[in-house]
Amino acid sequence: VVIQKNRILRARPRLDTWKLNFDIIYHKEYVEPTVLEKIVNEGGFKVGLLDYRPQKRGPYGTFQVTKFEVID
């Protein structure tokens, strides 16, 4: 990896199976919950997380939503 014109060694973990729980705070007046769920699902497939994700032309970092719950 090159940072500020200097080459440095980077090590990244391999996570074969992982799970993440998170909350999203949003305004119901602007976004319907079904639209928000579609955005998160598409993000998991097309954008991804961390290094080498699809957004950066990598094959890693994708995810799928297994549970989407609206809490009032």
C-alpha positions in Angstrom: 0.0 0.0 0.0 1.3 3.5 -0.8 0.5 6.3 1.7 1.9 9.7 1.2 4.4 8.4 -1.4 5.7 5.8 1.1 5.2 2.1 0.7 4.1 0.4 3.9 3.2 -3.2 4.6 -0.5 -3.8 5.5 -2.1 -7.0 6.8 -5.8 -7.5 6.6 -7.8 -10.3 8.3 -9.8 -12.8 6.5 -13.3 -13.1 7.8 -15.1 -16.2 6.3 -18.2 -15.8 8.5 -19.2 -12.6 10.2 -22.2 -10.9 11.5 -23.1 -7.3 12.2 -26.1 -5.7 14.0 -26.7 -2.0 13.5 -29.4 0.7 13.8 -30.3 3.3 11.2 -31.9 6.5 12.3 -33.9 8.2 9.5 -36.8 10.5 8.8 -40.0 8.6 7.8 -41.2 11.7 6.0 -38.4 11.4 3.5 -37.8 7.7 3.1 -40.2 4.7 3.3 -38.9 1.7 5.2 -39.2 -0.5 2.2 -37.0 1.8 0.2 -34.4 2.0 2.9 -34.3 -1.8 3.1 -33.7 -2.0 -0.7 -30.9 0.6 -0.4 -29.1 -1.5 2.3 -29.6 -4.7 0.3 -28.2 -3.2 -2.9 -25.3 -1.6 -0.9 -24.4 -5.1 0.3 -24.2 -6.4 -3.2 -22.9 -3.5 -5.2 -20.9 -1.3 -2.7 -19.8 -3.6 0.2 -17.6 -2.9 3.2 -13.9 -2.5 3.9 -11.0 -2.9 1.5 -11.3 -4.7 -1.9 -15.1 -4.2 -1.9 -17.1 -4.2 -5.1 -17.1 -0.3 -5.1 -13.3 -0.4 -5.4 -13.4 -3.2 -8.0 -12.6 -5.9 -5.5 -14.3 -9.3 -5.0 -14.7 -9.0 -1.2 -16.7 -7.2 1.4 -20.2 -8.1 0.2 -23.0 -8.8 2.6 -26.7 -9.7 2.6 -29.4 -8.5 5.0 -30.9 -11.4 6.9 -33.3 -9.4 9.0 -34.7 -5.9 8.6 -36.9 -4.6 11.3 -38.6 -1.2 11.7 -38.8 -0.1 15.4 -40.9 2.9 16.2 
